[in-house]
Amino acid sequence: MSTDEMNPEKTPAHLDPRPLNDLEAALDAASKGAADSTEPVLAFLNSLVRLLVPEPVPGQTEYVEPLVLTNADGKPLVAAFTDETRIRPDFLDHAPTVVTTQGAVLLQNLGSELGIVLNPGSAFGFELAADQVAAILKDFRPATQDEMDSAAERDSEEGGE
């Protein structure tokens, strides 16, 4: 291991080995066997992710054309990022505009032909083929605001006893 790899200050921001948010913490825990494999999926669905857009779309936020990469099998994958610091600088040359959306919204809008790659070329990532995206959409859904409010209410009642 070189001294650059051992010194976090010399590591490029997109390769920082420390989790930057709850989604990355869930991915880290799952990779170490410290969490159920569904936790990162649920965290992704309920987290905000960043997409790169080649051209700014003035006044339009509901329809964007995100940066699409190709995996080793030649399948198209939308590039998404857990944090702006996870974006490789060279990706910004092709798509300089960063937009934010919820993970579940992204998956719901991919269609049947696109997969997703989270943090390509960076720390804390994964790749989902189009059929895996379809399976997630079938099996999981984000919590509604009412469900989150009810859970918070139960937690506060249990903590007060």
Residue frames relative to the residue before (quaternion, step in Angstrom):
aa qw qx qy qz dx dy dz
M 1.0000 0.0000 0.0000 0.0000 0.00 0.00 0.00
S 0.3865 -0.7273 0.5151 0.2372 3.56 -0.83 0.91
T 0.6349 -0.5302 0.3868 0.4077 3.55 -1.23 0.31
D 0.5903 0.5666 -0.3704 0.4397 3.62 1.13 -0.53
E 0.6625 0.5023 -0.3101 0.4611 3.59 1.01 -0.79
M 0.6859 0.4789 -0.2825 0.4696 3.59 1.09 -0.62
N 0.7025 0.4321 -0.2476 0.5084 3.60 1.21 -0.42
P 0.3550 -0.7783 0.4735 0.2098 3.64 -0.26 1.24
E 0.6095 0.5652 -0.3702 0.4147 3.62 1.08 -0.60
K 0.6914 0.4576 -0.2739 0.4873 3.61 1.14 -0.55
T 0.5535 0.6077 -0.3909 0.4141 3.60 1.25 -0.28
P 0.4902 -0.6366 0.4892 0.3393 3.63 -0.87 0.82
A 0.6298 -0.5882 0.3556 0.3619 3.58 -1.00 0.85
H 0.6798 0.5056 -0.3136 0.4289 3.61 0.91 -0.82
L 0.7056 0.4306 -0.2606 0.4989 3.61 1.24 -0.31
D 0.3249 0.7648 -0.5003 0.2433 3.61 1.27 0.08
P 0.3468 -0.7860 0.4757 0.1885 3.62 -0.64 1.09
R 0.5866 0.5715 -0.3762 0.4333 3.61 1.24 0.06
P 0.4880 -0.6541 0.4844 0.3153 3.62 -0.90 0.87
L 0.2851 -0.7881 0.5301 0.1289 3.57 -0.93 0.95
N 0.8027 0.0860 -0.0282 0.5895 3.61 1.22 -0.33
D 0.7411 -0.4213 0.2833 0.4394 3.59 -1.30 0.07
L 0.6279 0.5350 -0.3383 0.4529 3.59 1.01 -0.77
E 0.6817 0.4677 -0.2931 0.4801 3.59 0.87 -0.88
A 0.6140 0.5339 -0.3495 0.4646 3.60 1.06 -0.68
A 0.6482 0.5042 -0.3148 0.4760 3.61 1.01 -0.78
L 0.6439 0.5053 -0.3168 0.4793 3.61 1.00 -0.79
D 0.6461 0.5201 -0.3110 0.4641 3.57 0.99 -0.86
A 0.6689 0.5008 -0.2999 0.4603 3.59 0.88 -0.95
A 0.6617 0.5019 -0.3064 0.4652 3.59 0.94 -0.85
S 0.6578 0.5161 -0.3181 0.4469 3.60 0.96 -0.81
K 0.7059 0.4239 -0.2481 0.5103 3.57 1.21 -0.54
G 0.5256 -0.6582 0.3954 0.3664 3.59 1.28 0.11
A 0.5209 0.6610 -0.3958 0.3675 3.58 1.26 0.26
A 0.7558 0.2676 -0.1747 0.5716 3.59 1.27 0.08
D 0.5963 -0.5465 0.4583 0.3685 3.52 -1.28 0.49
S 0.5635 -0.6402 0.4043 0.3302 3.60 -1.01 0.76
T 0.6172 0.5461 -0.3627 0.4351 3.61 1.16 -0.31
E 0.5326 0.6645 -0.4050 0.3330 3.61 1.15 -0.49
P 0.6739 0.4682 -0.3339 0.4639 3.65 0.83 -0.77
V 0.6173 0.5387 -0.3524 0.4522 3.60 1.05 -0.68
L 0.6706 0.4814 -0.2970 0.4799 3.59 0.89 -0.91
A 0.6347 0.5199 -0.3298 0.4670 3.58 1.00 -0.80
F 0.6419 0.5223 -0.3228 0.4594 3.59 0.97 -0.84
L 0.6669 0.5202 -0.3092 0.4347 3.59 0.83 -0.97
N 0.7705 0.3640 -0.1763 0.4926 3.57 1.01 -0.82
S 0.6030 0.5617 -0.3541 0.4422 3.61 1.27 0.10
L 0.4598 -0.6140 0.5521 0.3267 3.50 -1.34 0.29
V 0.0762 -0.7757 0.6257 0.0299 3.55 -1.00 0.88
R 0.3823 -0.7168 0.5399 0.2205 3.53 -1.26 0.48
L 0.1510 -0.7548 0.6343 0.0721 3.53 -1.12 0.81
L 0.3239 -0.7158 0.5813 0.2116 3.54 -1.21 0.56
V 0.1448 -0.7929 0.5909 0.0331 3.53 -0.86 1.04
P 0.4813 -0.7059 0.4379 0.2800 3.60 -0.72 1.04
E 0.8050 0.0973 -0.0382 0.5840 3.58 0.91 -0.83
P 0.4866 -0.6415 0.4918 0.3312 3.57 -0.94 0.78
V 0.2107 -0.7532 0.6120 0.1170 3.53 -1.09 0.78
P 0.2706 -0.8066 0.4992 0.1643 3.61 0.03 1.25
G 0.8636 0.1112 -0.1033 0.4807 3.53 -0.86 1.04
Q 0.6900 0.4311 -0.2905 0.5037 3.61 1.21 -0.07
T 0.0118 -0.8108 0.5851 -0.0142 3.54 -0.61 1.12
E 0.6373 0.5558 -0.3476 0.4051 3.60 1.13 -0.36
Y 0.7789 0.2119 -0.1452 0.5721 3.61 1.17 -0.29
V 0.1287 0.7762 -0.6045 0.1248 3.54 -0.60 1.19
E 0.3424 -0.6985 0.5879 0.2219 3.55 -1.28 0.45
P 0.1555 -0.8337 0.5217 0.0925 3.61 0.02 1.23
L 0.6551 -0.4922 0.4080 0.4028 3.51 -1.35 0.34
V 0.1026 -0.7848 0.6106 0.0252 3.57 -0.82 1.07
L 0.1560 -0.7704 0.6155 0.0577 3.55 -0.90 1.04
T 0.3510 -0.7072 0.5661 0.2371 3.57 -1.29 0.17
N 0.3510 -0.7387 0.5301 0.2239 3.59 -0.88 0.91
A 0.7614 -0.3894 0.2650 0.4455 3.58 -1.33 -0.01
D 0.6897 0.4604 -0.2712 0.4887 3.60 1.18 -0.54
G 0.5553 -0.6332 0.3781 0.3842 3.57 1.29 0.08
K 0.4945 0.6569 -0.4303 0.3726 3.60 1.24 0.24
P 0.4538 -0.7005 0.4778 0.2739 3.61 -0.97 0.81
L 0.0501 -0.7847 0.6177 -0.0152 3.53 -1.03 0.94
V 0.3698 -0.6887 0.5743 0.2432 3.57 -0.96 0.86
A 0.3413 -0.7307 0.5588 0.1932 3.56 -0.91 0.97
A 0.0273 0.7752 -0.6290 0.0519 3.56 -0.87 1.05
F 0.2005 -0.7965 0.5665 0.0668 3.55 -1.14 0.64
T 0.4822 -0.6842 0.4798 0.2631 3.54 -1.09 0.81
D 0.7829 0.0256 0.0295 0.6209 3.57 1.20 -0.55
E 0.5984 -0.5850 0.3941 0.3799 3.61 -1.06 0.60
T 0.6353 0.5388 -0.3413 0.4353 3.60 1.07 -0.60
R 0.6114 0.5502 -0.3525 0.4463 3.63 1.22 -0.25
I 0.5410 0.6219 -0.4028 0.3979 3.60 1.25 -0.16
R 0.3970 -0.7004 0.5403 0.2445 3.55 -0.76 1.05
P 0.5601 -0.6451 0.3966 0.3359 3.60 -0.83 0.91
D 0.6523 0.5275 -0.3392 0.4257 3.63 0.95 -0.72
F 0.5785 0.5717 -0.3896 0.4322 3.63 1.13 -0.44
L 0.6334 0.5505 -0.3292 0.4330 3.57 1.07 -0.72
D 0.5523 0.5962 -0.3939 0.4293 3.59 1.22 -0.37
H 0.7308 0.4166 -0.2158 0.4958 3.59 1.11 -0.74
A 0.7939 0.0719 0.0003 0.6038 3.55 1.14 -0.68
P 0.0987 -0.8831 0.4573 0.0340 3.59 0.26 1.26
T 0.6617 0.5020 -0.3116 0.4616 3.60 1.20 -0.24
V 0.2037 -0.7755 0.5899 0.0957 3.57 -0.85 1.03
V 0.0353 -0.7723 0.6342 0.0060 3.56 -0.89 1.00
T 0.2989 -0.7604 0.5572 0.1481 3.54 -1.14 0.67
T 0.0776 0.7730 -0.6260 0.0677 3.55 -1.07 0.83
Q 0.5580 -0.5723 0.4696 0.3750 3.55 -1.28 0.25
G 0.6120 -0.5878 0.3928 0.3545 3.58 -1.05 0.79
A 0.6603 0.5098 -0.3127 0.4543 3.58 0.91 -0.89
V 0.6403 0.5189 -0.3239 0.4645 3.59 0.98 -0.82
L 0.6257 0.5359 -0.3366 0.4561 3.57 0.98 -0.81
L 0.6860 0.4835 -0.2962 0.4559 3.59 0.78 -1.00
Q 0.6584 0.5236 -0.3103 0.4428 3.58 0.95 -0.84
N 0.7399 0.4140 -0.2213 0.4817 3.59 1.12 -0.59
L 0.4657 0.7103 -0.4310 0.3046 3.61 1.23 0.06
G 0.3697 -0.6948 0.5310 0.3140 3.58 1.00 -0.68
S 0.6543 -0.5617 0.3574 0.3587 3.57 -1.27 -0.05
E 0.6743 0.5291 -0.2887 0.4267 3.60 1.22 -0.27
L 0.7220 0.4524 -0.2381 0.4662 3.60 1.17 -0.49
G 0.2320 -0.7119 0.6438 0.1580 3.49 -1.22 0.69
I 0.3773 -0.7011 0.5487 0.2552 3.54 -1.29 -0.31
V 0.1002 -0.7361 0.6630 0.0926 3.52 -1.21 0.60
L 0.2214 -0.7828 0.5742 0.0921 3.54 -0.72 1.15
N 0.8551 -0.0132 -0.0454 0.5163 3.56 -0.84 1.07
P 0.0452 0.8289 -0.5568 0.0290 3.64 0.72 0.93
G 0.8393 0.1403 -0.1413 0.5059 3.54 -0.90 1.01
S 0.6788 0.4515 -0.2716 0.5115 3.56 1.29 0.27
A 0.6726 -0.4775 0.3750 0.4231 3.54 -1.33 -0.03
F 0.8539 0.2025 -0.1426 0.4577 3.55 -1.33 0.49
G 0.4360 0.7025 -0.4626 0.3199 3.56 0.62 1.08
F 0.0597 -0.7602 0.6410 0.0873 3.51 -1.39 0.00
E 0.2846 -0.7283 0.5968 0.1802 3.51 -1.34 0.25
L 0.0726 -0.7749 0.6274 0.0255 3.55 -1.02 0.88
A 0.3554 -0.7144 0.5642 0.2123 3.57 -0.81 1.02
A 0.7037 -0.4742 0.3224 0.4196 3.58 -1.25 0.36
D 0.6688 0.4874 -0.3184 0.4623 3.63 0.95 -0.76
Q 0.6251 0.5187 -0.3429 0.4718 3.61 1.11 -0.57
V 0.6003 0.5401 -0.3480 0.4763 3.58 1.09 -0.71
A 0.6527 0.5137 -0.3127 0.4608 3.60 0.91 -0.91
A 0.6554 0.5081 -0.3138 0.4624 3.62 0.97 -0.82
I 0.6410 0.5117 -0.3266 0.4697 3.59 0.98 -0.77
L 0.6639 0.5024 -0.3099 0.4592 3.58 0.89 -0.87
K 0.6452 0.5089 -0.3181 0.4728 3.58 1.11 -0.61
D 0.7859 0.3919 -0.1709 0.4468 3.58 0.91 -0.96
F 0.7848 0.2590 -0.1214 0.5498 3.58 1.13 -0.57
R 0.0224 0.7559 -0.6535 -0.0334 3.48 -1.35 0.34
P 0.5379 -0.6122 0.4474 0.3684 3.60 -1.09 0.52
A 0.5662 -0.5779 0.4602 0.3656 3.55 -1.20 0.52
T 0.4308 -0.6644 0.5407 0.2840 3.55 -1.10 0.71
Q 0.6528 -0.4999 0.3785 0.4252 3.59 -1.24 0.30
D 0.6308 0.5299 -0.3380 0.4551 3.63 1.00 -0.77
E 0.6533 0.5066 -0.3137 0.4671 3.60 0.98 -0.84
M 0.6565 0.4959 -0.3155 0.4728 3.58 0.98 -0.80
D 0.6408 0.5171 -0.3222 0.4671 3.60 1.01 -0.79
S 0.6520 0.5119 -0.3099 0.4656 3.60 0.97 -0.85
A 0.6546 0.5036 -0.3118 0.4698 3.59 0.96 -0.85
A 0.6462 0.5099 -0.3205 0.4688 3.60 0.98 -0.81
E 0.6384 0.5234 -0.3186 0.4659 3.57 1.04 -0.82
R 0.6496 0.5050 -0.3131 0.4743 3.62 0.96 -0.86
D 0.6507 0.5233 -0.3154 0.4509 3.57 0.95 -0.88
S 0.6804 0.4787 -0.2993 0.4672 3.59 0.93 -0.85
E 0.6321 0.5186 -0.3313 0.4709 3.61 1.09 -0.67
E 0.6696 0.4893 -0.2977 0.4729 3.58 0.96 -0.84
G 0.6602 0.5087 -0.3052 0.4607 3.58 1.03 -0.73
G 0.6764 0.5174 -0.2859 0.4393 3.59 1.15 -0.59
E 0.6122 0.5769 -0.3655 0.3985 3.61 1.17 -0.29
